[in-house]
Amino acid sequence: MVERINNEYYLNRSESIEYLTRAYDLKWCMTRWANGAIRITFEKTNGSRGNAKFEAYKCPKSKIVRLRKFDLDSYFLNI
């Protein structure tokens, strides 16, 4: 379930994949750990591929690591 803390949305890794493939029309998208952050590798529908590293957040009283929706939108709106 998407967490909303101080008017910001935080998505877990599977929610992030689902959100990115629908919102930014990606063919595929996957996540993996990379030195304390989460690396997202993706392919757009035009065939171009890319990857980016995002800071991982741990919400209070939860063991689930999440990505900030604002960070994802900031990156994917500019590619």
Phi, psi and omega in degrees: 000135180295131180263138176243116181231123180051047178063023174237145181259138178236128183246142174285179188296318180290322176295324178296317179298312180299315180298313183293319181294327179276315186286327185243017172051054178266145175292311178208163184202139177216158182237155174201159177287142177211096177052054176080004178233179178244125178263130177251123176250138186209164172227130179278167182293340178276000176097350179283143182246159178195173175207156180209152180252135182233147177291139179262139180241144176245117182285153179302142178059032180215146176263356183278130177274138185230161175250143179279127183301322179301319178297317179296312180298318180301318180287309187287338175286340184256007178259000000 
